[in-house]
Amino acid sequence: MGSWQPGLVVRTGIAILSRFRSRIIEGGSVNGREREAAAVAILRECRQVLTARGSTILREVTEGADDIAAWQRYPAGEVYDPANHAQYFYHCHAAPAGSAPGAEHGHFHLFLRAEGIPAGITPLVLPELAVANAPVPPQSAPLKRGERDEVVHLVALALDQRGEPVRLFTTNRWVTGETWYCADDVIRMLDRFQVSGDMPSAVLNGWVGAMVQLFQPEIAVLLRNRDKAVTEWRWRRRNNVFEDPRLEITSSFAIDLDARLAMVEGGAAELAFRAAPPSRQRLPRMAEGWGV
């Protein structure tokens, strides 16, 4: 196996997940257990490939860079699949002062662009979203890809210093400049997040897509909690919540990938997350990387 080639299971699993996406586009249903089993197969094979070549997800997304620049997006130019209209990038950060060893290193922002959004789904319409030229905080918007401007932020996925996934979270609209859709509509988009090709790495692309499919039930809970947090903030503050820099992280779960893999392989159905404890660390602003 070449140093930059995924294994057979990765290719086979991606093909299975692509069939799930085709069923969704055709209006059919997806078997959640089949989807999770395919995702587990991809993730197990990705681990084997990464171990064999002494790499990590962090090294894959930074293309082996020894000096990972703070705030720079990786890979250069971001990743966009023109067939599936999925897009992502990774933020790498300087550790905040007082960070404990093993703290989060950075995170992926995962998007679906307009051309991949299911037909019949429309953005949320609120009076404050219709205000022209309203001032907004600094944003970490993805590069424009495709023909249209609309883009949906599905979820963010944080890695630790070893390149292991440790947290899923959602953000307020201003953070990425996304087009805002209700949680249930975004949940319908999750099956469509697939990234094919080998730029910057087929293993990385397969891993990112499989993480979304494996943790889809948890992401659904996050998105509904996101909407609840935004609604409560809006009623409490009576302001344009979507552009309020005081609200950045809208929901967050710490995750345990090994536990989730074992759960699926053991036939268990309950979710494998735990609520993230409040952080006492001083974190940089979300527009610069992450924060609460």
BALOBA-1460 file (C-alpha; in Angstrom, 3 decimals):
// residues 292
<rec num="1" residu="m" x="0.000" y="0.000" z="0.000"/>
<rec num="2" residu="g" x="1.410" y="3.388" z="-1.000"/>
<rec num="3" residu="s" x="1.991" y="5.975" z="1.695"/>
<rec num="4" residu="w" x="-0.899" y="8.118" z="0.502"/>
<rec num="5" residu="q" x="-3.400" y="5.423" z="-0.462"/>
<rec num="6" residu="p" x="-6.401" y="4.304" z="1.620"/>
<rec num="7" residu="g" x="-7.107" y="0.631" z="2.154"/>
<rec num="8" residu="l" x="-9.788" y="-1.420" z="0.465"/>
<rec num="9" residu="v" x="-12.196" y="-1.040" z="3.366"/>
<rec num="10" residu="v" x="-11.912" y="2.751" z="3.169"/>
<rec num="11" residu="r" x="-12.855" y="2.725" z="-0.505"/>
<rec num="12" residu="t" x="-15.607" y="0.165" z="0.014"/>
<rec num="13" residu="g" x="-17.006" y="2.006" z="3.043"/>
<rec num="14" residu="i" x="-17.024" y="5.324" z="1.205"/>
<rec num="15" residu="a" x="-18.904" y="3.665" z="-1.627"/>
<rec num="16" residu="i" x="-21.501" y="2.401" z="0.872"/>
<rec num="17" residu="l" x="-21.905" y="5.854" z="2.419"/>
<rec num="18" residu="s" x="-22.236" y="7.312" z="-1.069"/>
<rec num="19" residu="r" x="-25.111" y="4.902" z="-1.711"/>
<rec num="20" residu="f" x="-26.771" y="6.211" z="1.458"/>
<rec num="21" residu="r" x="-26.414" y="9.719" z="0.064"/>
<rec num="22" residu="s" x="-28.007" y="8.572" z="-3.219"/>
<rec num="23" residu="r" x="-30.967" y="7.106" z="-1.326"/>
<rec num="24" residu="i" x="-31.483" y="10.418" z="0.477"/>
<rec num="25" residu="i" x="-31.346" y="12.401" z="-2.769"/>
<rec num="26" residu="e" x="-33.914" y="10.034" z="-4.314"/>
<rec num="27" residu="g" x="-36.224" y="10.517" z="-1.341"/>
<rec num="28" residu="g" x="-35.573" y="7.149" z="0.278"/>
<rec num="29" residu="s" x="-34.655" y="6.257" z="3.844"/>
<rec num="30" residu="v" x="-31.323" y="5.301" z="5.363"/>
<rec num="31" residu="n" x="-30.762" y="2.479" z="7.836"/>
<rec num="32" residu="g" x="-28.893" y="4.089" z="10.718"/>
<rec num="33" residu="r" x="-27.175" y="0.893" z="11.834"/>
<rec num="34" residu="e" x="-25.907" y="0.172" z="8.323"/>
<rec num="35" residu="r" x="-24.601" y="3.714" z="8.055"/>
<rec num="36" residu="e" x="-22.832" y="3.479" z="11.424"/>
<rec num="37" residu="a" x="-21.332" y="0.079" z="10.545"/>
<rec num="38" residu="a" x="-19.950" y="1.478" z="7.290"/>
<rec num="39" residu="a" x="-18.536" y="4.486" z="9.154"/>
<rec num="40" residu="v" x="-16.869" y="2.226" z="11.727"/>
<rec num="41" residu="a" x="-15.265" y="0.183" z="8.940"/>
<rec num="42" residu="i" x="-13.820" y="3.345" z="7.401"/>
<rec num="43" residu="l" x="-12.537" y="4.686" z="10.713"/>
<rec num="44" residu="r" x="-10.928" y="1.380" z="11.704"/>
<rec num="45" residu="e" x="-9.181" y="1.144" z="8.340"/>
<rec num="46" residu="c" x="-8.098" y="4.787" z="8.518"/>
<rec num="47" residu="r" x="-6.455" y="4.066" z="11.863"/>
<rec num="48" residu="q" x="-4.593" y="1.102" z="10.401"/>
<rec num="49" residu="v" x="-3.358" y="3.139" z="7.435"/>
<rec num="50" residu="l" x="-2.306" y="6.062" z="9.624"/>
<rec num="51" residu="t" x="-0.497" y="3.776" z="12.067"/>
<rec num="52" residu="a" x="1.300" y="1.976" z="9.243"/>
<rec num="53" residu="r" x="2.769" y="5.192" z="7.926"/>
<rec num="54" residu="g" x="3.311" y="6.861" z="11.297"/>
<rec num="55" residu="s" x="0.805" y="9.616" z="10.625"/>
<rec num="56" residu="t" x="-2.178" y="11.205" z="12.369"/>
<rec num="57" residu="i" x="-5.263" y="13.084" z="11.249"/>
<rec num="58" residu="l" x="-3.498" y="16.274" z="12.324"/>
<rec num="59" residu="r" x="-0.526" y="15.501" z="10.060"/>
<rec num="60" residu="e" x="-2.835" y="14.578" z="7.188"/>
<rec num="61" residu="v" x="-4.754" y="17.853" z="7.259"/>
<rec num="62" residu="t" x="-1.575" y="19.938" z="7.589"/>
<rec num="63" residu="e" x="0.156" y="17.777" z="4.948"/>
<rec num="64" residu="g" x="2.960" y="16.921" z="7.327"/>
<rec num="65" residu="a" x="3.927" y="20.517" z="8.121"/>
<rec num="66" residu="d" x="6.469" y="20.719" z="10.938"/>
<rec num="67" residu="d" x="5.608" y="24.325" z="11.754"/>
<rec num="68" residu="i" x="1.837" y="24.591" z="12.031"/>
<rec num="69" residu="a" x="0.947" y="28.273" z="11.818"/>
<rec num="70" residu="a" x="-1.544" y="29.659" z="14.313"/>
<rec num="71" residu="w" x="-4.847" y="30.769" z="12.771"/>
<rec num="72" residu="q" x="-3.915" y="29.561" z="9.293"/>
<rec num="73" residu="r" x="-6.427" y="27.319" z="7.557"/>
<rec num="74" residu="y" x="-5.449" y="23.842" z="6.509"/>
<rec num="75" residu="p" x="-5.155" y="22.527" z="3.919"/>
<rec num="76" residu="a" x="-4.299" y="25.499" z="1.718"/>
<rec num="77" residu="g" x="-7.363" y="26.447" z="-0.309"/>
<rec num="78" residu="e" x="-9.629" y="24.341" z="1.952"/>
<rec num="79" residu="v" x="-11.265" y="21.093" z="0.788"/>
<rec num="80" residu="y" x="-14.277" y="21.095" z="-1.521"/>
<rec num="81" residu="d" x="-15.973" y="18.169" z="-3.249"/>
<rec num="82" residu="p" x="-17.737" y="19.527" z="-6.369"/>
<rec num="83" residu="a" x="-19.797" y="16.344" z="-6.722"/>
<rec num="84" residu="n" x="-21.209" y="16.287" z="-3.191"/>
<rec num="85" residu="h" x="-20.776" y="20.020" z="-2.443"/>
<rec num="86" residu="a" x="-19.169" y="19.276" z="0.931"/>
<rec num="87" residu="q" x="-16.458" y="21.618" z="2.198"/>
<rec num="88" residu="y" x="-14.193" y="21.793" z="5.227"/>
<rec num="89" residu="f" x="-11.115" y="23.396" z="6.692"/>
<rec num="90" residu="y" x="-9.078" y="23.073" z="9.868"/>
<rec num="91" residu="h" x="-8.006" y="25.855" z="12.207"/>
<rec num="92" residu="c" x="-4.753" y="25.461" z="14.068"/>
<rec num="93" residu="h" x="-4.206" y="27.624" z="17.137"/>
<rec num="94" residu="a" x="-1.596" y="28.909" z="19.481"/>
<rec num="95" residu="a" x="-2.373" y="27.461" z="22.905"/>
<rec num="96" residu="p" x="-3.980" y="30.073" z="25.183"/>
<rec num="97" residu="a" x="-2.067" y="31.130" z="28.263"/>
<rec num="98" residu="g" x="-2.708" y="28.728" z="31.119"/>
<rec num="99" residu="s" x="-3.819" y="25.831" z="28.914"/>
<rec num="100" residu="a" x="-3.472" y="22.433" z="30.522"/>
<rec num="101" residu="p" x="-1.369" y="19.734" z="28.811"/>
<rec num="102" residu="g" x="-3.464" y="17.767" z="26.359"/>
<rec num="103" residu="a" x="-5.807" y="20.680" z="25.698"/>
<rec num="104" residu="e" x="-7.571" y="20.990" z="22.362"/>
<rec num="105" residu="h" x="-5.297" y="21.855" z="19.463"/>
<rec num="106" residu="g" x="-7.827" y="23.127" z="16.914"/>
<rec num="107" residu="h" x="-10.891" y="22.070" z="14.987"/>
<rec num="108" residu="f" x="-12.491" y="21.316" z="11.653"/>
<rec num="109" residu="h" x="-15.398" y="23.407" z="10.370"/>
<rec num="110" residu="l" x="-17.647" y="21.238" z="8.184"/>
<rec num="111" residu="f" x="-20.015" y="22.741" z="5.603"/>
<rec num="112" residu="l" x="-22.540" y="21.852" z="2.927"/>
<rec num="113" residu="r" x="-22.847" y="24.330" z="0.092"/>
<rec num="114" residu="a" x="-26.061" y="25.436" z="-1.593"/>
<rec num="115" residu="e" x="-25.957" y="22.960" z="-4.458"/>
<rec num="116" residu="g" x="-25.971" y="20.044" z="-1.998"/>
<rec num="117" residu="i" x="-28.931" y="21.228" z="0.083"/>
<rec num="118" residu="p" x="-32.059" y="19.068" z="-0.352"/>
<rec num="119" residu="a" x="-34.770" y="20.539" z="-2.555"/>
<rec num="120" residu="g" x="-37.601" y="22.263" z="-0.755"/>
<rec num="121" residu="i" x="-35.547" y="23.355" z="2.264"/>
<rec num="122" residu="t" x="-35.451" y="27.102" z="2.811"/>
<rec num="123" residu="p" x="-33.441" y="29.291" z="5.199"/>
<rec num="124" residu="l" x="-34.932" y="30.588" z="8.425"/>
<rec num="125" residu="v" x="-36.564" y="33.988" z="7.984"/>
<rec num="126" residu="l" x="-36.461" y="36.387" z="10.938"/>
<rec num="127" residu="p" x="-36.709" y="40.202" z="10.849"/>
<rec num="128" residu="e" x="-33.133" y="40.705" z="12.049"/>
<rec num="129" residu="l" x="-31.778" y="38.474" z="9.282"/>
<rec num="130" residu="a" x="-33.342" y="40.743" z="6.674"/>
<rec num="131" residu="v" x="-31.596" y="43.940" z="7.822"/>
<rec num="132" residu="a" x="-29.371" y="45.167" z="5.011"/>
<rec num="133" residu="n" x="-25.764" y="46.088" z="5.797"/>
<rec num="134" residu="a" x="-26.153" y="45.233" z="9.469"/>
<rec num="135" residu="p" x="-22.799" y="45.366" z="11.309"/>
<rec num="136" residu="v" x="-21.358" y="41.929" z="11.999"/>
<rec num="137" residu="p" x="-18.388" y="40.714" z="14.059"/>
<rec num="138" residu="p" x="-15.282" y="39.304" z="12.326"/>
<rec num="139" residu="q" x="-16.136" y="36.026" z="10.613"/>
<rec num="140" residu="s" x="-14.334" y="32.830" z="9.655"/>
<rec num="141" residu="a" x="-16.375" y="32.258" z="6.510"/>
<rec num="142" residu="p" x="-15.314" y="29.447" z="4.188"/>
<rec num="143" residu="l" x="-13.983" y="30.276" z="0.743"/>
<rec num="144" residu="k" x="-16.710" y="30.497" z="-1.878"/>
<rec num="145" residu="r" x="-17.044" y="27.302" z="-3.874"/>
<rec num="146" residu="g" x="-19.750" y="26.431" z="-6.386"/>
<rec num="147" residu="e" x="-22.067" y="28.918" z="-8.057"/>
<rec num="148" residu="r" x="-24.150" y="30.121" z="-5.115"/>
<rec num="149" residu="d" x="-23.369" y="31.949" z="-1.887"/>
<rec num="150" residu="e" x="-25.448" y="29.922" z="0.569"/>
<rec num="151" residu="v" x="-23.466" y="27.637" z="2.847"/>
<rec num="152" residu="v" x="-24.514" y="25.670" z="5.932"/>
<rec num="153" residu="h" x="-22.230" y="25.007" z="8.889"/>
<rec num="154" residu="l" x="-23.036" y="21.436" z="9.924"/>
<rec num="155" residu="v" x="-20.762" y="21.026" z="12.947"/>
<rec num="156" residu="a" x="-17.237" y="21.666" z="14.211"/>
<rec num="157" residu="l" x="-14.950" y="18.807" z="15.257"/>
<rec num="158" residu="a" x="-12.111" y="19.506" z="17.695"/>
<rec num="159" residu="l" x="-8.841" y="17.553" z="17.900"/>
<rec num="160" residu="d" x="-6.406" y="17.266" z="20.761"/>
<rec num="161" residu="q" x="-2.640" y="17.625" z="20.481"/>
<rec num="162" residu="r" x="-2.355" y="13.996" z="19.310"/>
<rec num="163" residu="g" x="-4.817" y="14.531" z="16.495"/>
<rec num="164" residu="e" x="-7.587" y="12.565" z="18.212"/>
<rec num="165" residu="p" x="-11.196" y="13.838" z="18.099"/>
<rec num="166" residu="v" x="-12.378" y="15.089" z="21.478"/>
<rec num="167" residu="r" x="-15.347" y="17.396" z="20.967"/>
<rec num="168" residu="l" x="-18.215" y="18.300" z="18.662"/>
<rec num="169" residu="f" x="-19.765" y="21.745" z="18.805"/>
<rec num="170" residu="t" x="-21.961" y="24.205" z="16.946"/>
<rec num="171" residu="t" x="-21.564" y="27.941" z="16.540"/>
<rec num="172" residu="n" x="-23.635" y="31.065" z="16.169"/>
<rec num="173" residu="r" x="-24.327" y="32.305" z="12.636"/>
<rec num="174" residu="w" x="-21.805" y="35.165" z="12.695"/>
<rec num="175" residu="v" x="-18.859" y="32.864" z="13.398"/>
<rec num="176" residu="t" x="-18.753" y="31.388" z="9.884"/>
<rec num="177" residu="g" x="-21.164" y="33.743" z="8.099"/>
<rec num="178" residu="e" x="-23.411" y="30.803" z="7.272"/>
<rec num="179" residu="t" x="-26.934" y="30.806" z="5.910"/>
<rec num="180" residu="w" x="-29.116" y="29.832" z="8.859"/>
<rec num="181" residu="y" x="-31.396" y="26.806" z="8.596"/>
<rec num="182" residu="c" x="-33.503" y="25.233" z="11.331"/>
<rec num="183" residu="a" x="-31.949" y="22.272" z="13.143"/>
<rec num="184" residu="d" x="-34.287" y="19.651" z="11.646"/>
<rec num="185" residu="d" x="-33.414" y="20.864" z="8.149"/>
<rec num="186" residu="v" x="-29.672" y="20.757" z="8.867"/>
<rec num="187" residu="i" x="-30.071" y="17.223" z="10.241"/>
<rec num="188" residu="r" x="-31.526" y="16.217" z="6.866"/>
<rec num="189" residu="m" x="-28.302" y="17.465" z="5.264"/>
<rec num="190" residu="l" x="-25.920" y="15.305" z="7.320"/>
<rec num="191" residu="d" x="-26.169" y="12.243" z="5.069"/>
<rec num="192" residu="r" x="-25.057" y="14.420" z="2.167"/>
<rec num="193" residu="f" x="-21.711" y="15.297" z="3.733"/>
<rec num="194" residu="q" x="-19.313" y="13.077" z="1.795"/>
<rec num="195" residu="v" x="-15.850" y="14.070" z="0.563"/>
<rec num="196" residu="s" x="-14.337" y="12.057" z="-2.269"/>
<rec num="197" residu="g" x="-10.927" y="12.399" z="-3.886"/>
<rec num="198" residu="d" x="-7.424" y="12.356" z="-2.482"/>
<rec num="199" residu="m" x="-6.699" y="16.038" z="-1.920"/>
<rec num="200" residu="p" x="-5.068" y="16.524" z="0.476"/>
<rec num="201" residu="s" x="-5.492" y="12.884" z="1.529"/>
<rec num="202" residu="a" x="-8.052" y="10.201" z="0.698"/>
<rec num="203" residu="v" x="-7.714" y="8.836" z="4.226"/>
<rec num="204" residu="l" x="-8.418" y="12.269" z="5.721"/>
<rec num="205" residu="n" x="-11.454" y="12.835" z="3.504"/>
<rec num="206" residu="g" x="-12.839" y="9.402" z="4.289"/>
<rec num="207" residu="w" x="-12.217" y="9.917" z="8.020"/>
<rec num="208" residu="v" x="-13.970" y="13.301" z="8.156"/>
<rec num="209" residu="g" x="-17.025" y="11.999" z="6.288"/>
<rec num="210" residu="a" x="-17.194" y="8.863" z="8.433"/>
<rec num="211" residu="m" x="-17.037" y="10.898" z="11.643"/>
<rec num="212" residu="v" x="-20.122" y="12.841" z="10.579"/>
<rec num="213" residu="q" x="-21.985" y="9.628" z="9.756"/>
<rec num="214" residu="l" x="-20.936" y="7.812" z="12.933"/>
<rec num="215" residu="f" x="-21.827" y="10.700" z="15.225"/>
<rec num="216" residu="q" x="-24.946" y="11.730" z="13.332"/>
<rec num="217" residu="p" x="-27.287" y="11.081" z="16.313"/>
<rec num="218" residu="e" x="-25.068" y="13.200" z="18.565"/>
<rec num="219" residu="i" x="-24.831" y="15.966" z="15.969"/>
<rec num="220" residu="a" x="-28.623" y="15.993" z="15.714"/>
<rec num="221" residu="v" x="-28.851" y="16.611" z="19.475"/>
<rec num="222" residu="l" x="-26.232" y="19.366" z="19.188"/>
<rec num="223" residu="l" x="-28.147" y="21.108" z="16.423"/>
<rec num="224" residu="r" x="-31.411" y="21.045" z="18.363"/>
<rec num="225" residu="n" x="-29.588" y="22.379" z="21.422"/>
<rec num="226" residu="r" x="-28.090" y="25.071" z="19.175"/>
<rec num="227" residu="d" x="-31.549" y="26.250" z="18.157"/>
<rec num="228" residu="k" x="-32.713" y="26.193" z="21.767"/>
<rec num="229" residu="a" x="-29.710" y="28.269" z="22.885"/>
<rec num="230" residu="v" x="-30.241" y="30.832" z="20.121"/>
<rec num="231" residu="t" x="-33.973" y="31.095" z="20.818"/>
<rec num="232" residu="e" x="-33.451" y="31.556" z="24.550"/>
<rec num="233" residu="w" x="-30.748" y="34.159" z="23.946"/>
<rec num="234" residu="r" x="-32.964" y="36.049" z="21.509"/>
<rec num="235" residu="w" x="-35.884" y="36.253" z="23.927"/>
<rec num="236" residu="r" x="-33.688" y="37.133" z="26.891"/>
<rec num="237" residu="r" x="-31.585" y="39.815" z="25.162"/>
<rec num="238" residu="r" x="-34.080" y="41.103" z="22.599"/>
<rec num="239" residu="n" x="-31.308" y="41.765" z="20.106"/>
<rec num="240" residu="n" x="-29.975" y="40.371" z="16.836"/>
<rec num="241" residu="v" x="-28.771" y="37.129" z="18.339"/>
<rec num="242" residu="f" x="-27.197" y="35.876" z="15.106"/>
<rec num="243" residu="e" x="-24.654" y="38.722" z="15.073"/>
<rec num="244" residu="d" x="-24.088" y="38.964" z="18.828"/>
<rec num="245" residu="p" x="-20.381" y="38.257" z="19.529"/>
<rec num="246" residu="r" x="-21.204" y="37.356" z="23.126"/>
<rec num="247" residu="l" x="-22.772" y="34.128" z="21.858"/>
<rec num="248" residu="e" x="-20.226" y="32.064" z="19.961"/>
<rec num="249" residu="i" x="-20.486" y="28.401" z="20.986"/>
<rec num="250" residu="t" x="-24.152" y="27.394" z="20.921"/>
<rec num="251" residu="s" x="-23.807" y="23.732" z="21.966"/>
<rec num="252" residu="s" x="-20.934" y="21.390" z="22.758"/>
<rec num="253" residu="f" x="-20.319" y="17.724" z="23.602"/>
<rec num="254" residu="a" x="-17.102" y="15.975" z="24.555"/>
<rec num="255" residu="i" x="-16.853" y="12.712" z="22.624"/>
<rec num="256" residu="d" x="-15.029" y="9.415" z="23.011"/>
<rec num="257" residu="l" x="-14.340" y="7.823" z="19.629"/>
<rec num="258" residu="d" x="-13.152" y="4.481" z="21.032"/>
<rec num="259" residu="a" x="-16.322" y="4.164" z="23.094"/>
<rec num="260" residu="r" x="-18.483" y="5.012" z="20.070"/>
<rec num="261" residu="l" x="-16.717" y="2.439" z="17.884"/>
<rec num="262" residu="a" x="-17.096" y="-0.239" z="20.545"/>
<rec num="263" residu="m" x="-20.753" y="0.671" z="21.036"/>
<rec num="264" residu="v" x="-21.589" y="0.165" z="17.368"/>
<rec num="265" residu="e" x="-19.595" y="-3.047" z="17.129"/>
<rec num="266" residu="g" x="-21.314" y="-4.310" z="20.266"/>
<rec num="267" residu="g" x="-24.768" y="-3.497" z="18.910"/>
<rec num="268" residu="a" x="-25.563" y="-0.798" z="21.470"/>
<rec num="269" residu="a" x="-27.787" y="2.084" z="20.455"/>
<rec num="270" residu="e" x="-27.311" y="4.814" z="23.082"/>
<rec num="271" residu="l" x="-25.336" y="7.939" z="22.317"/>
<rec num="272" residu="a" x="-21.652" y="8.122" z="23.198"/>
<rec num="273" residu="f" x="-21.193" y="11.664" z="24.362"/>
<rec num="274" residu="r" x="-20.971" y="13.543" z="27.581"/>
<rec num="275" residu="a" x="-21.745" y="17.172" z="28.183"/>
<rec num="276" residu="a" x="-18.568" y="19.230" z="28.057"/>
<rec num="277" residu="p" x="-17.771" y="20.698" z="31.490"/>
<rec num="278" residu="p" x="-17.522" y="24.487" z="31.743"/>
<rec num="279" residu="s" x="-14.011" y="25.609" z="30.862"/>
<rec num="280" residu="r" x="-12.022" y="27.905" z="33.120"/>
<rec num="281" residu="q" x="-9.351" y="28.451" z="30.465"/>
<rec num="282" residu="r" x="-9.134" y="31.731" z="28.583"/>
<rec num="283" residu="l" x="-9.760" y="30.808" z="24.956"/>
<rec num="284" residu="p" x="-9.253" y="32.957" z="21.842"/>
<rec num="285" residu="r" x="-12.262" y="34.375" z="20.027"/>
<rec num="286" residu="m" x="-14.116" y="32.032" z="17.718"/>
<rec num="287" residu="a" x="-13.386" y="34.193" z="14.691"/>
<rec num="288" residu="e" x="-9.709" y="33.563" z="15.400"/>
<rec num="289" residu="g" x="-10.069" y="29.915" z="16.263"/>
<rec num="290" residu="w" x="-12.350" y="28.724" z="19.047"/>
<rec num="291" residu="g" x="-13.885" y="30.015" z="22.234"/>
<rec num="292" residu="v" x="-16.813" y="30.133" z="24.608"/>
